Amino acid sequence: MTTPSHPAEPPHPHLTDGVLGVFTRGSFALSDGTFLYDSSYSLTRDLGGRTVTLQLATTDPAEAHRLLPRLRHAVTHHADLHHRAVTAVVHTLSDGPRPPTTSPRPTPTSSSTPSKPPAPPT
């Protein structure tokens, strides 16, 4: 019985982002010595006091780089996104009236909205 040789690295095993960190593709060794590689890049990090795994569902590095700005935005604004998600669930499950949104529509002022329509020309 021979020990299987070290697995060949998958193409593009790492993807480095200056803001988020290093994404990797994991591998799994089967009992027959065959190695399987993840079909995505992933990174585990602390986010708001919780350990989360960020995942890019692609093996194509160009596609992964294209997805990074959206993922950076989600990480940067995670607190606001979490609040919005919780609020949406509460509204969906509650029977009461909905509170105003976080960005209410501007109310017209008396100088911008006349109290009665202008008189027709004579």
C-alpha positions in Angstrom: 0.0 0.0 0.0 1.4 3.3 -1.0 0.5 6.7 0.4 -1.1 8.9 -2.1 1.0 11.8 -3.2 0.2 15.3 -2.1 -2.8 16.5 -4.1 -2.3 18.8 -7.0 -3.5 22.3 -6.1 -6.7 23.3 -7.9 -6.3 26.1 -10.4 -6.5 29.4 -8.6 -6.6 28.0 -5.0 -6.5 31.5 -3.4 -8.1 34.8 -4.1 -6.9 37.8 -2.1 -9.0 40.9 -1.5 -7.4 43.9 0.1 -10.4 44.7 2.3 -11.9 41.3 3.1 -8.9 39.0 3.2 -7.9 35.7 1.5 -10.5 33.5 0.0 -9.6 29.8 -0.5 -11.0 26.7 -2.1 -11.2 23.8 0.3 -10.3 20.2 -0.6 -11.6 16.9 0.6 -9.6 13.6 0.5 -11.6 10.5 -0.3 -10.5 7.1 1.1 -9.2 6.0 -2.3 -6.8 9.0 -2.3 -8.9 11.1 -4.7 -9.2 14.7 -3.9 -12.2 16.8 -4.5 -12.1 20.6 -4.5 -14.8 23.1 -3.5 -16.7 24.8 -6.3 -16.5 28.1 -4.5 -14.1 30.4 -2.7 -14.7 31.0 1.0 -13.4 33.1 3.9 -14.3 32.9 7.6 -14.1 36.1 9.6 -15.6 38.1 12.5 -18.5 40.3 11.5 -20.3 42.2 14.2 -19.2 39.9 17.0 -20.1 36.7 15.0 -18.0 34.3 13.0 -19.4 34.2 9.5 -18.3 32.5 6.3 -18.3 34.6 3.2 -18.7 32.6 0.0 -18.2 33.4 -3.7 -20.1 30.7 -5.6 -17.7 30.3 -8.5 -14.4 28.7 -9.4 -13.6 31.4 -12.0 -11.3 34.0 -10.6 -12.5 36.7 -13.0 -16.1 36.1 -11.9 -15.0 36.1 -8.2 -13.3 39.5 -8.7 -16.5 40.8 -10.3 -18.5 39.7 -7.2 -16.2 41.2 -4.7 -17.5 44.8 -4.7 -21.0 43.6 -3.8 -19.7 41.4 -1.0 -17.6 44.3 0.3 -20.7 46.5 0.3 -22.6 43.9 2.3 -19.9 43.5 4.8 -19.4 47.2 5.2 -23.1 47.8 5.7 -24.0 44.6 7.5 -25.4 46.4 10.6 -27.9 48.4 8.5 -28.8 45.3 6.3 -29.3 43.2 9.5 -31.6 45.9 10.9 -33.6 46.1 7.7 -34.0 42.4 7.5 -35.2 42.1 11.1 -37.6 45.0 10.6 -39.0 43.3 7.5 -39.6 40.0 9.3 -41.3 41.8 12.2 -43.5 43.7 9.8 -44.4 40.5 7.9 -45.3 38.6 11.1 -47.1 41.4 13.0 -50.7 42.4 12.7 -50.2 46.0 13.7 -49.6 49.1 11.4 -46.3 49.5 9.8 -44.0 52.2 11.2 -42.5 54.7 8.7 -39.5 53.7 6.7 -36.1 54.9 7.7 -36.1 57.4 4.9 -39.5 59.1 4.9 -40.8 61.0 1.9 -40.3 64.7 2.2 -43.4 66.6 3.2 -44.4 69.6 1.0 -44.1 73.0 2.6 -46.7 75.7 2.4 -44.5 77.8 0.1 -44.1 75.0 -2.4 -47.7 73.8 -2.5 -50.5 76.3 -2.9 -53.6 75.9 -0.7 -56.0 76.4 -3.6 -55.5 76.0 -7.4 -54.7 79.2 -9.3 -57.6 81.0 -10.9 -58.1 80.5 -14.7 -57.0 83.4 -16.9 -59.8 85.8 -17.9 
